Amino acid sequence: SVAAPPAPAAAAAAVAPAVAPAVPAVPVVPAGKPAAGASAVTSAAEIASDARRSESAAEQAASAEAQFMNLLTSAGVRDDAEWEDAMKLIINSPSYRVLATLAERKEAFLKWREQRRAAQEEAARAAVRQRQLEFVQLLQQTVELTSRTRYPKAKDLLGDHPRWRAIEDDFEREELFEEYAAGLERKEAAERRALRKERAAAFKQALYAHGVTVKSQWRKVQSQLDDTPESKALDKIERLAVFEEVVRELEAKEEEQRQREREAERRQERKRRDAFRALLSQKHLEGAFHVRSRWRDVAEMLAPCEEYKGALDQSGSTPSEMFEDFIEQLNEAWQAQRKTLKALMAALHGTFSVTLETRFDEFEAAVRGADNGTLAGVPPSAIVAFFDELREKLEKDKAEEEQRAERKRRAAFDAYQDTMRGLMGALLSSTTTWEEACEVMRGKPAAAALSEAEQRAAFDELVETMRVAEAAEAEVDGGDDESRHKRKKHRDRDRERRDRGDRDRREEEDEEERRRRKKEKKSKRHRDERDDGEGEKRLKEEEAE
């Protein structure tokens, strides 16, 4: 018999926790120890004891949860049941209260339900996999099936077999069959390739035994090996492919031999280059050249040396390139020396500076006077190089300043001359006087940007340019009246074209101004009409009131 469900009040009382939560023990502070709120030192034994108690509590909670889950399983709770349904089946069991709170029981139930569902889903997937495995095993055991067999034929052959019918979905069966057939086809293709490879290897050995070389002709080789078993095992295209492979291998061996010979030659050339670099290092230590030396200054000195001649007789870097590389290596050391010299110049700031008039002995005396021992690793050649670098920078800055000034002066001259051409037009010629130019250019910005002397220079330059051009035209045209008339006509036509362009531009500007005014007038009229309409409407409303 099944006991009647308890009343709601009784059920609520049964669900309530059976044991009150444990109250954490309050540690007793021994006499003589710090009062509450003061920091206390916990001994290693107390820490170990707390850890053991925590582990024991965790084990007890896990054991209680496992016992509650076993209760759910033994009570026959379904994995699709809700908590309220499950509670009706297990609430009267003593194991129901192994978990203290309702929240813990519900959480354990949900966890149990998820585990059961996951286990059932995994079992279902395992069953599907097993049916598929047995289906594939059936296909493998059927000798009548080949890679060329189609699915309808396989279905007629195996349709009544239990393992065939175990796969209920025909589409799934066809998919598994096609996958098996594709794998079988790959297997058969691999076997065919292995057989061809074996036969090709045998034919290759026959070609090597026959003494084939890179210069052998396939036509002759084929006729000589046509009746051999290795040749008959392959078709004509395959035999030709094997022959070409053998020739490529022989060519690769010959290329490998040539490569070894080239490598030996490269080693000899490398030794010659190393000997030349050693010669450069020796000459540098002897003071024959320094970091700022040029190859053209050193080549004549090195020409009689055997190391130089050996460096010429090789295909790698030329002697001049190796010299430049050596100078770059010197530059790496010189950069550190340069930093030392720059620091000394910074210390001399305000008391000494290098100008284009400064002599080297003055510079060296100033630098050595400011030295506090840092120049010990700086050779004299580095000091010379640094002094030359400072002078080169000063000369470069001076040249750039002169170029900027010249560009500015040239721009002002061009503006002055262009303004004069635009104002005088055809009246400007080689006979124009300075006074006429001054009268025309008075008050113009282009003239104000230049001094009187510069204006005169720009004017003279322009007049000279026009004089040369007129002389060239006169020489080309013969200087007759007709040619002068043509030039005058040409100038008049240019002036007329410019005037017409100016006139068209002014007309366009006037037309744009008229359109703008017309648009403003139209907008104002629309605004007035709108205002009049609103005023009339208000007037009618007032009369109606």
C-alpha positions as CSV (number, residue, x, y, z in Angstrom):
1,S,0.0,0.0,0.0
2,V,1.1,3.6,-0.7
3,A,1.0,6.0,2.3
4,A,-1.2,9.1,1.9
5,P,0.7,12.3,1.1
6,P,1.3,14.5,4.2
7,A,-0.6,17.6,4.8
8,P,0.9,20.9,3.4
9,A,1.9,22.0,6.9
10,A,3.4,18.6,7.7
11,A,5.3,18.5,4.3
12,A,6.7,21.9,5.0
13,A,7.9,20.8,8.4
14,A,9.4,17.7,6.8
15,V,11.3,19.7,4.2
16,A,12.7,22.0,6.8
17,P,16.3,21.4,7.8
18,A,16.5,18.7,10.5
19,V,19.6,20.1,12.0
20,A,20.3,23.7,12.7
21,P,23.3,25.1,11.0
22,A,26.5,24.8,13.0
23,V,27.7,27.9,14.6
24,P,31.4,28.5,14.0
25,A,33.4,28.2,17.2
26,V,34.7,31.5,18.6
27,P,38.4,31.2,19.3
28,V,39.3,31.9,23.0
29,V,42.0,34.3,23.4
30,P,44.3,33.1,26.2
31,A,45.4,35.5,29.0
32,G,48.3,37.6,28.0
33,K,47.5,37.4,24.3
34,P,46.5,40.4,22.2
35,A,42.9,41.6,22.6
36,A,40.2,41.3,19.9
37,G,41.0,43.2,16.7
38,A,44.8,42.8,17.2
39,S,46.7,40.6,14.7
40,A,47.5,37.0,15.9
41,V,50.0,34.6,14.5
42,T,48.5,31.2,13.5
43,S,50.7,28.2,14.1
44,A,51.5,25.6,11.4
45,A,49.6,23.0,13.4
46,E,46.4,25.1,13.4
47,I,46.6,25.7,9.6
48,A,47.1,21.9,9.0
49,S,44.1,21.2,11.3
50,D,41.9,23.6,9.4
51,A,42.9,22.1,6.1
52,R,42.0,18.6,7.3
53,R,38.6,19.8,8.6
54,S,37.9,21.4,5.2
55,E,38.8,18.3,3.3
56,S,36.7,16.1,5.6
57,A,33.7,18.5,5.2
58,A,34.1,18.4,1.4
59,E,34.2,14.5,1.5
60,Q,31.1,14.4,3.6
61,A,29.2,16.7,1.3
62,A,30.2,14.7,-1.7
63,S,29.2,11.4,0.0
64,A,25.8,12.9,1.0
65,E,25.2,14.1,-2.5
66,A,26.0,10.7,-4.0
67,Q,23.7,9.0,-1.4
68,F,20.8,11.4,-2.4
69,M,21.4,10.7,-6.1
70,N,21.3,6.9,-5.4
71,L,17.9,7.5,-3.7
72,L,16.6,9.2,-6.8
73,T,17.7,6.3,-9.0
74,S,16.3,3.6,-6.7
75,A,13.0,5.4,-6.2
76,G,12.4,5.2,-10.0
77,V,12.5,8.9,-10.7
78,R,12.3,9.5,-14.4
79,D,14.9,11.7,-16.0
80,D,12.3,14.0,-17.5
81,A,10.5,14.5,-14.1
82,E,10.3,17.9,-12.4
83,W,11.5,18.4,-8.8
84,E,8.0,18.5,-7.4
85,D,7.2,15.0,-8.9
86,A,10.5,13.6,-7.7
87,M,10.0,14.9,-4.2
88,K,6.7,13.0,-3.9
89,L,8.5,9.7,-4.5
90,I,11.5,10.3,-2.1
91,I,10.2,12.6,0.6
92,N,9.3,9.7,3.0
93,S,12.7,8.0,2.6
94,P,15.3,8.4,5.4
95,S,17.9,9.2,2.8
96,Y,15.9,12.3,1.8
97,R,17.4,14.2,4.7
98,V,21.1,13.4,4.0
99,L,21.3,16.9,2.5
100,A,20.4,19.5,5.1
101,T,18.6,22.1,3.0
102,L,15.9,22.1,0.3
103,A,18.2,24.1,-2.0
104,E,20.9,21.4,-1.7
105,R,18.4,18.7,-2.5
106,K,17.1,20.5,-5.6
107,E,20.6,21.3,-6.8
108,A,21.5,17.6,-6.4
109,F,18.4,16.6,-8.3
110,L,19.1,18.9,-11.2
111,K,22.7,17.6,-11.4
112,W,21.4,14.0,-11.3
113,R,18.9,14.6,-14.0
114,E,21.5,16.2,-16.3
115,Q,23.8,13.2,-15.7
116,R,21.1,10.7,-16.5
117,R,20.1,12.6,-19.6
118,A,23.7,12.8,-20.7
119,A,24.2,9.1,-20.1
120,Q,21.1,8.1,-22.0
121,E,22.1,10.4,-24.9
122,E,25.6,8.8,-24.9
123,A,24.0,5.3,-24.9
124,A,21.8,6.2,-27.8
125,R,24.8,7.5,-29.8
126,A,26.8,4.4,-28.9
127,A,23.9,2.3,-30.2
128,V,23.9,4.3,-33.5
129,R,27.6,3.9,-33.8
130,Q,27.4,0.1,-33.2
131,R,24.6,-0.3,-35.8
132,Q,26.7,1.7,-38.3
133,L,29.8,-0.4,-37.5
134,E,27.9,-3.6,-38.0
135,F,26.5,-2.3,-41.3
136,V,30.0,-1.5,-42.5
137,Q,31.3,-4.9,-41.4
138,L,28.4,-6.4,-43.4
139,L,29.6,-4.6,-46.5
140,Q,33.2,-5.7,-45.9
141,Q,32.2,-9.3,-45.5
142,T,30.3,-9.3,-48.8
143,V,32.7,-10.4,-51.5
144,E,30.3,-9.5,-54.3
145,L,30.7,-5.8,-53.5
146,T,33.4,-3.8,-55.4
147,S,34.2,-0.1,-55.8
148,R,32.1,-0.1,-59.0
149,T,29.0,-1.6,-57.3
150,R,26.1,0.9,-57.0
151,Y,23.8,1.3,-54.1
152,P,20.6,-0.2,-55.7
153,K,22.5,-3.4,-56.5
154,A,23.8,-3.6,-52.9
155,K,20.3,-3.0,-51.6
156,D,18.9,-5.9,-53.7
157,L,21.7,-8.1,-52.5
158,L,21.6,-7.3,-48.8
159,G,18.2,-5.8,-48.2
160,D,16.9,-8.7,-46.1
161,H,19.9,-8.9,-43.8
162,P,19.2,-7.9,-40.1
163,R,22.3,-5.7,-40.0
164,W,21.1,-3.9,-43.2
165,R,17.6,-3.3,-41.7
166,A,19.1,-2.1,-38.4
167,I,19.7,1.2,-40.2
168,E,16.2,2.4,-40.6
169,D,16.9,5.5,-42.6
170,D,17.5,4.6,-46.2
171,F,19.3,7.9,-46.8
172,E,21.8,7.1,-44.0
173,R,22.3,3.6,-45.4
174,E,23.1,5.0,-48.8
175,E,25.5,7.6,-47.3
176,L,27.4,4.9,-45.4
177,F,27.5,2.7,-48.5
178,E,28.9,5.5,-50.6
179,E,31.5,6.3,-48.0
180,Y,32.5,2.6,-47.9
181,A,32.7,2.4,-51.7
182,A,34.9,5.6,-51.8
183,G,37.2,4.0,-49.3
184,L,37.3,0.8,-51.2
185,E,38.1,2.7,-54.4
186,R,41.0,4.5,-52.6
187,K,42.3,1.2,-51.4
188,E,42.2,-0.4,-54.8
189,A,43.9,2.7,-56.3
190,A,46.6,2.6,-53.7
191,E,47.2,-1.1,-54.6
192,R,47.4,-0.3,-58.3
193,R,49.9,2.5,-57.6
194,A,52.0,0.2,-55.4
195,L,52.1,-2.4,-58.2
196,R,53.0,0.3,-60.8
197,K,55.7,1.6,-58.5
198,E,57.2,-1.9,-58.1
199,R,57.2,-2.5,-61.8
200,A,58.7,1.0,-62.5
201,A,61.5,0.3,-60.0
202,A,62.3,-2.9,-61.7
203,F,62.4,-1.2,-65.1
204,K,64.6,1.6,-63.7
205,Q,67.1,-1.0,-62.5
206,A,67.1,-2.5,-65.9
207,L,67.9,0.9,-67.4
208,Y,70.8,1.5,-65.0
209,A,72.1,-2.0,-65.8
210,H,71.9,-1.2,-69.5
211,G,74.2,1.8,-69.0
212,V,71.9,4.7,-69.8
213,T,73.5,8.2,-69.7
214,V,72.1,11.7,-69.9
215,K,72.9,11.6,-73.6
216,S,71.1,8.4,-74.3
217,Q,68.1,8.5,-76.8
218,W,64.9,6.9,-75.8
219,R,64.3,5.5,-79.3
220,K,67.5,3.4,-79.2
221,V,67.1,2.3,-75.6
222,Q,63.5,1.2,-76.2
223,S,64.4,-1.0,-79.1
224,Q,67.2,-2.7,-77.1
225,L,64.9,-3.4,-74.0
226,D,61.6,-4.1,-75.7
227,D,61.7,-7.9,-75.1
228,T,62.7,-7.8,-71.4
229,P,60.1,-8.8,-68.8
230,E,60.6,-5.4,-67.0
231,S,59.7,-3.6,-70.2
232,K,56.6,-5.7,-71.0
233,A,55.2,-5.2,-67.5
234,L,54.7,-1.4,-68.3
235,D,52.9,0.3,-71.1
236,K,54.8,2.7,-73.5
237,I,53.9,5.9,-71.6
238,E,55.0,4.5,-68.3
239,R,58.3,3.2,-69.7
240,L,59.0,6.7,-71.2
241,A,58.3,8.3,-67.8
242,V,60.7,6.0,-66.0
243,F,63.4,6.7,-68.6
244,E,62.9,10.5,-68.2
245,E,63.1,10.0,-64.4
246,V,66.4,8.1,-64.8
247,V,67.8,10.8,-67.0
248,R,66.8,13.5,-64.5
249,E,68.5,11.5,-61.7
250,L,71.7,11.3,-63.8
251,E,71.6,15.0,-64.5
252,A,71.1,15.7,-60.8
253,K,74.2,13.6,-60.0
254,E,76.2,15.5,-62.6
255,E,74.9,18.8,-61.2
256,E,75.9,17.7,-57.7
257,Q,79.4,17.0,-58.9
258,R,79.6,20.4,-60.6
259,Q,78.3,21.9,-57.4
260,R,81.1,20.2,-55.4
261,E,83.7,21.6,-57.8
262,R,82.2,25.1,-57.5
263,E,82.2,24.8,-53.7
264,A,85.9,24.0,-53.8
265,E,86.5,27.0,-56.0
266,R,84.5,29.2,-53.7
267,R,86.6,28.0,-50.7
268,Q,89.7,29.0,-52.6
269,E,88.2,32.4,-53.4
270,R,87.2,32.9,-49.8
271,K,90.8,32.3,-48.7
272,R,92.0,34.9,-51.2
273,R,89.4,37.4,-49.9
274,D,90.4,36.7,-46.3
275,A,94.1,37.3,-47.2
276,F,93.2,40.6,-48.7
277,R,91.2,41.7,-45.7
278,A,94.2,40.7,-43.5
279,L,96.4,42.9,-45.7
280,L,94.0,45.8,-45.2
281,S,94.0,45.4,-41.4
282,Q,97.8,45.3,-41.4
283,K,98.1,48.4,-43.6
284,H,95.6,50.3,-41.4
285,L,97.6,49.4,-38.2
286,E,100.7,50.7,-40.0
287,G,98.9,54.0,-40.6
288,A,98.9,53.7,-44.4
289,F,95.2,54.9,-44.4
290,H,92.4,55.8,-42.0
291,V,88.6,55.8,-41.8
292,R,88.1,58.8,-44.2
293,S,90.5,57.5,-46.8
294,R,89.2,56.8,-50.3
295,W,89.9,53.7,-52.5
296,R,91.5,55.7,-55.2
297,D,94.1,56.9,-52.7
298,V,94.8,53.3,-51.4
299,A,94.6,51.2,-54.6
300,E,98.0,52.3,-56.0
301,M,99.7,51.5,-52.7
302,L,98.2,47.9,-52.6
303,A,98.7,47.1,-56.3
304,P,102.2,45.4,-55.9
305,C,100.9,43.1,-53.1
306,E,100.2,39.4,-53.9
307,E,97.1,39.5,-51.7
308,Y,95.7,42.3,-53.9
309,K,96.4,40.3,-57.1
310,G,94.7,37.2,-55.6
311,A,91.6,39.3,-54.7
312,L,91.4,40.4,-58.4
313,D,91.5,36.7,-59.5
314,Q,88.1,35.7,-57.9
315,S,84.4,36.1,-58.7
316,G,83.3,37.5,-55.3
317,S,83.6,41.0,-53.9
318,T,86.1,43.2,-55.7
319,P,89.0,44.7,-53.8
320,S,87.3,48.1,-53.8
321,E,84.1,46.6,-52.3
322,M,86.1,44.8,-49.6
323,F,87.9,48.1,-48.8
324,E,84.5,49.8,-48.4
325,D,83.4,47.0,-46.1
326,F,86.5,47.4,-44.0
327,I,85.9,51.2,-43.8
328,E,82.4,50.5,-42.6
329,Q,83.8,48.3,-39.8
330,L,86.1,51.1,-38.9
331,N,83.1,53.4,-38.9
332,E,81.5,51.3,-36.2
333,A,84.4,51.9,-33.9
334,W,84.6,55.5,-35.0
335,Q,80.9,56.1,-34.1
336,A,81.8,55.5,-30.4
337,Q,84.8,57.7,-30.7
338,R,82.6,60.3,-32.4
339,K,80.2,60.3,-29.4
340,T,83.2,60.9,-27.1
341,L,84.2,63.9,-29.2
342,K,80.6,65.2,-29.3
343,A,80.5,65.1,-25.5
344,L,83.7,67.1,-25.3
345,M,82.2,69.7,-27.7
346,A,79.1,69.9,-25.6
347,A,81.4,70.6,-22.6
348,L,83.0,73.4,-24.6
349,H,79.7,75.0,-25.4
350,G,79.8,78.7,-24.8
351,T,83.6,78.8,-24.7
352,F,84.6,77.4,-28.0
353,S,82.9,76.7,-31.3
354,V,84.1,75.6,-34.8
355,T,83.7,78.0,-37.7
356,L,84.9,77.8,-41.3
357,E,87.9,79.9,-40.2
358,T,88.9,77.5,-37.3
359,R,92.2,75.7,-37.8
360,F,92.7,72.0,-36.9
361,D,95.4,72.8,-34.3
362,E,93.1,75.2,-32.6
363,F,90.3,72.6,-32.5
364,E,92.6,69.8,-31.2
365,A,94.0,72.1,-28.5
366,A,90.5,73.0,-27.3
367,V,89.3,69.4,-27.3
368,R,92.4,68.0,-25.5
369,G,92.1,70.9,-23.0
370,A,88.5,69.8,-22.1
371,D,89.4,66.1,-21.9
372,N,89.2,64.3,-18.5
373,G,90.7,61.0,-19.7
374,T,88.0,60.0,-22.3
375,L,90.4,60.6,-25.3
376,A,92.6,57.7,-24.3
377,G,90.9,55.3,-26.7
378,V,90.5,57.9,-29.5
379,P,93.2,57.9,-32.2
380,P,94.4,61.1,-33.8
381,S,92.8,60.1,-37.1
382,A,89.4,60.1,-35.4
383,I,89.9,63.7,-34.2
384,V,90.8,64.7,-37.8
385,A,87.7,62.9,-39.1
386,F,85.5,64.6,-36.6
387,F,86.9,68.1,-37.4
388,D,86.4,67.5,-41.1
389,E,82.8,66.4,-40.4
390,L,82.1,69.6,-38.5
391,R,83.6,71.7,-41.3
392,E,81.6,69.8,-44.0
393,K,78.4,70.5,-42.0
394,L,79.2,74.2,-41.8
395,E,79.9,74.3,-45.5
396,K,76.7,72.5,-46.3
397,D,74.6,74.8,-44.1
398,K,76.2,77.8,-45.7
399,A,75.5,76.5,-49.2
400,E,71.9,75.7,-48.3
401,E,71.4,79.1,-46.8
402,E,72.8,80.7,-50.0
403,Q,70.5,78.5,-52.1
404,R,67.4,79.5,-50.0
405,A,68.3,83.2,-50.4
406,E,68.9,82.8,-54.1
407,R,65.5,81.0,-54.5
408,K,63.8,83.7,-52.6
409,R,65.5,86.4,-54.7
410,R,64.6,84.6,-57.9
411,A,60.9,84.3,-56.8
412,A,60.8,88.0,-56.1
413,F,62.5,88.8,-59.5
414,D,60.0,86.6,-61.3
415,A,57.0,88.2,-59.5
416,Y,58.4,91.7,-60.4
417,Q,58.9,90.7,-64.1
418,D,55.6,88.9,-64.4
419,T,53.8,91.9,-62.9
420,M,55.5,94.3,-65.3
421,R,54.6,92.0,-68.3
422,G,51.0,91.9,-67.2
423,L,50.7,95.7,-66.7
424,M,52.6,96.8,-69.8
425,G,51.7,94.0,-72.2
426,A,52.8,94.8,-75.8
427,L,54.2,98.2,-74.7
428,L,57.0,96.3,-72.9
429,S,60.1,95.9,-75.2
430,S,63.8,96.1,-75.1
431,T,63.6,99.9,-75.5
432,T,61.5,100.4,-72.4
433,T,63.3,102.8,-70.0
434,W,63.8,102.4,-66.3
435,E,61.7,105.5,-65.6
436,E,58.7,104.1,-67.5
437,A,59.0,100.8,-65.5
438,C,59.2,102.7,-62.2
439,E,56.1,104.7,-63.1
440,V,54.2,101.5,-64.0
441,M,55.4,99.5,-60.9
442,R,54.9,102.2,-58.3
443,G,52.9,101.0,-55.4
444,K,52.8,97.4,-56.6
445,P,53.4,94.6,-54.0
446,A,55.9,93.0,-56.3
447,A,58.0,96.2,-56.3
448,A,57.7,96.7,-52.6
449,A,59.2,93.3,-51.9
450,L,62.5,94.4,-53.6
451,S,64.9,97.2,-52.9
452,E,65.5,99.8,-55.6
453,A,68.8,98.2,-56.6
454,E,67.1,94.8,-56.8
455,Q,64.2,96.3,-58.9
456,R,66.7,97.8,-61.3
457,A,68.5,94.4,-61.6
458,A,65.2,92.6,-62.3
459,F,64.3,95.3,-64.8
460,D,67.7,95.1,-66.6
461,E,67.5,91.3,-66.7
462,L,64.0,91.4,-68.2
463,V,65.0,94.0,-70.8
464,E,68.1,92.0,-71.7
465,T,66.0,88.9,-72.1
466,M,63.7,90.7,-74.5
467,R,66.6,92.2,-76.4
468,V,68.1,88.8,-77.0
469,A,64.7,87.4,-78.0
470,E,64.1,90.3,-80.4
471,A,67.5,89.9,-81.9
472,A,67.0,86.2,-82.4
473,E,63.6,86.9,-84.1
474,A,65.2,89.5,-86.3
475,E,68.0,87.1,-87.3
476,V,65.5,84.4,-88.1
477,D,63.1,86.7,-90.0
478,G,65.9,88.6,-91.8
479,G,64.9,91.9,-90.1
480,D,62.6,93.0,-93.0
481,D,59.5,95.1,-92.5
482,E,57.2,92.2,-93.3
483,S,58.7,90.0,-90.5
484,R,58.4,92.9,-88.0
485,H,54.8,93.4,-89.1
486,K,54.1,89.7,-88.5
487,R,55.6,89.9,-85.0
488,K,53.6,92.9,-84.2
489,K,50.5,91.2,-85.6
490,H,51.3,88.2,-83.4
491,R,51.7,90.3,-80.3
492,D,48.5,92.1,-81.1
493,R,46.7,88.8,-81.4
494,D,48.1,87.6,-78.1
495,R,47.1,90.8,-76.4
496,E,43.6,90.6,-77.9
497,R,43.3,87.0,-76.7
498,R,44.3,88.0,-73.2
499,D,41.8,90.9,-73.3
500,R,39.1,88.7,-74.5
501,G,39.8,86.1,-71.8
502,D,39.6,88.9,-69.2
503,R,36.4,90.2,-70.6
504,D,34.8,86.7,-70.7
505,R,35.9,86.2,-67.1
506,R,34.4,89.5,-66.0
507,E,31.1,88.7,-67.9
508,E,30.9,85.3,-66.1
509,E,31.4,87.0,-62.8
510,D,28.7,89.6,-63.6
511,E,26.3,86.9,-64.7
512,E,26.9,84.9,-61.5
513,E,26.3,88.1,-59.5
514,R,23.0,88.7,-61.4
515,R,21.8,85.2,-60.7
516,R,22.6,85.6,-57.0
517,R,20.7,88.8,-56.8
518,K,17.7,87.4,-58.7
519,K,17.6,84.4,-56.4
520,E,17.7,86.7,-53.3
521,K,14.9,88.8,-54.8
522,K,12.8,85.7,-55.5
523,S,13.3,84.4,-52.0
524,K,12.4,87.7,-50.5
525,R,9.2,87.9,-52.6
526,H,8.2,84.4,-51.5
527,R,8.8,85.3,-47.9
528,D,6.7,88.5,-48.3
529,E,3.8,86.6,-49.9
530,R,3.9,84.1,-47.1
531,D,3.9,86.9,-44.5
532,D,1.0,88.6,-46.3
533,G,-1.1,85.4,-46.4
534,E,-0.6,84.8,-42.7
535,G,-1.5,88.5,-42.0
536,E,-4.7,88.3,-44.0
537,K,-5.7,85.0,-42.2
538,R,-5.2,86.6,-38.8
539,L,-7.2,89.7,-40.0
540,K,-10.2,87.4,-41.0
541,E,-10.0,85.6,-37.7
542,E,-10.1,88.9,-35.8
543,E,-13.1,90.1,-37.8
544,A,-14.9,86.8,-37.1
545,E,-14.3,87.3,-33.4
